[in-house]
């Protein structure tokens, strides 16, 4: 039996060329079949979903999600945890994410890799792979990570990370803590290697880029800054045309002016909105425990008692609004930073991140205030709230 063709109509559709008011989006099963003009014959018999003039954007893709819905991936790296985290973020237009394991033991890393593989096999909506943030990081730039667990990667850990997985594998490491041969081996195995929580200088970072580093985790935060005579990690990131930079646009991690500088410096398509989200996103509880420390979210800032930032209480829809309202980006470019650009970073541009024929039917439906009202993943609609 063939799948029913459905028509999403009466929307301002974010296409590759910008917003269009004169198109319907035809969906068959989990895929977009076509963008159709009002007189297209296929509309005649298709069930209609009227979006009431709202914005129809590509679903958001978040490459750094530690938790949500009151759940932290490190606490219980299971399919049930992943299902809960993905559901919490789905309320805010996130249709694809990388659950992120913060620095932990080799056993916890293995369990997390297995859980993500199982979640993808089980069809948990939105889970695209995993992000391992640590444990191969620099004590001098540890942030909230537990430096007692920092180490150089063993051959067994490299093999576990590099083996074939069902989804994308991203690994954040400090280039000065990991041999270039190991970086090269991971990159050649298909792991997306990123630099972060690092005290490296420019030369060391440049060598790591040449060895296979493809991105920078939460640019500006937990890395050596740009200086006049020592460009540092930030300088290497902004100077490199091929790599991607994740940006936490919550108004706390990075000043809007610094965000504008980074976005202007990077080649177009290489700046990506991320959340670094923690359990308070999508939860009534503002506190959680990480590494034995109580973290509290107040006015959108997640901090321990000493004032150290511990991830964020940011969701992707709020990040999108901040890009438009605080940073001053056009909605079209902010949308790409939340969808098309992360899809390209993850190697998923052929299937995700845009509203175009043949791609997965992942959408975020927003009102004029850029508040999510409906989320679609693989052709299935989920109401917000």
ABEGO torsion letter per residue (X at the ends): XBBBBBBBBGBBBBBAAEBBAABBBBBBEABBABBBBAABAAAAABBBBBAGGBBBBBBBBBABBABEGGBBAAABBBAAAAAAAAAAAAAAGBABBBBBBBBBBAAAAAAAAAAAAAAAAAGBBGBAEBBBBOABBBAAAAEABBAAABBBBBAAAAAAAABBBABBBBBBBBAAABBAAAAAAAAAAGBBBBBBGBABBAAAAAAAAAAGBABBBGBGBGBBBBBAABAEAAAAAAABAABBBBBBBAGAABBAAAAAAAAAABBBGABBBBAGBBAABGBABABBBBGGBBBBBBGGBBBBAAGBBBEBABBAAAAAAAAAAAAGBBAAAAAAAAAAAAAAAAGAAAABGBBBBGBBBBBBBBBAAGBBABBBBGGBBBBBX
